[in-house]
Amino acid sequence: MSARRSSEVGRAGPILLLDSGVGGLSVLRAITGLLPHAPIVYCADSAGFPYGVKQEAEVSARVAGLLGRLTERLRPSLVVIACNTASTIALQYVRPVLGVAVVGTVPAIKPAALGTKTGVIGVLGTEATVRQPYVDELSRRFAGDCMVLRHGSAALVRAAEAKLRGEAVDAGLYRAALDGLLSQPGGERLDMVVLACTHFPLVQDELAAAAPRPLSFIDGADGIARRCRQLLQDARWPAARPRGRAIFTGEMEEVAPLRRALQDFGLMDVEHFGQEEGR
């Protein structure tokens, strides 16, 4: 880490997490488990939701622009891109320019390959994530002796958002998402599912209940939390964690049904951040 980044980490500014919606709360949960006194600011780019159906250039521009404004305003100790799609597309562009350490979220293909007993693993993510060359590279490096099946599901992202709003979700949606993997050649032997979207751990119980047979699910949240703790080992935190803040870029009327869920994750204060702010 550069001297500038070390200085940023040492001042114990907040940890800033970014996702297009509430999926990154699964990463937040793991981080606060290891760093319970760290100040947290969670940004949901709800005006750009969902990232997973957008073109790469649009995602990269949104993420870079928003993180640039937020880091200037908040002076975080660390930035976590709590979104697989945004990380696989934009991480390489934002890391050199933000002046603060950035942790990304990538599909947990390596631990899945180590854990499979059948040699067949599935990568369940957004359409944008599963088509990225980065996933090809991870599969080549860490799962070269495995069959890696992929399926993208935008509907599952919306199901996770709906669940946190307290809305009912048709169980058939979860079955359909899994069938996108299991119906492929080799799917009958699949035993490990990589949840390659941060929204998906929020509905892991529903996916497990919908599976036609026992499957193991894995995601990268715990690894991200350990990396954050490593980078922030010299940070000076307050004796008690401050109230967590949630920032939304979209219409605030849509946030009201999420307030209870946000509070359950320690995000007590909710505010709006428009395109013109931070400039």
HELIX and SHEET records of a PDB file:
HELIX    1   1 ALA A    3  GLY A   10  1                                   8    
HELIX    2   2 LEU A   25  LEU A   34  1                                  10    
HELIX    3   3 SER A   46  GLY A   48  5                                   3    
HELIX    4   4 TYR A   51  VAL A   53  5                                   3    
HELIX    5   5 GLU A   56  LEU A   74  1                                  19    
HELIX    6   6 ASN A   84  VAL A   94  1                                  11    
HELIX    7   7 ILE A  109  GLY A  115  1                                   7    
HELIX    8   8 GLU A  127  VAL A  130  1                                   4    
HELIX    9   9 PRO A  133  PHE A  142  1                                  10    
HELIX   10  10 ALA A  154  LEU A  164  1                                  11    
HELIX   11  11 ALA A  171  LEU A  182  1                                  12    
HELIX   12  12 GLY A  187  ARG A  189  5                                   3    
HELIX   13  13 PHE A  200  VAL A  203  5                                   4    
HELIX   14  14 GLN A  204  ALA A  210  1                                   7    
HELIX   15  15 ALA A  221  LEU A  231  1                                  11    
HELIX   16  16 MET A  252  GLU A  254  5                                   3    
HELIX   17  17 ALA A  256  LEU A  258  5                                   3    
HELIX   18  18 ARG A  259  ASP A  264  1                                   6    
SHEET    1   A 6 VAL A 102  VAL A 103  0                                        
SHEET    2   A 6 LEU A  78  ILE A  81  1                                        
SHEET    3   A 6 ILE A  15  ASP A  19  1                                        
SHEET    4   A 6 ILE A  40  ALA A  44  1                                        
SHEET    5   A 6 GLY A 244  PHE A 248  1                                        
SHEET    6   A 6 LEU A 267  HIS A 272  1                                        
SHEET    1   B 4 MET A 147  GLY A 152  0                                        
SHEET    2   B 4 VAL A 120  GLY A 125  1                                        
SHEET    3   B 4 MET A 192  ALA A 196  1                                        
SHEET    4   B 4 SER A 216  ILE A 218  1                                        
END                                                                             
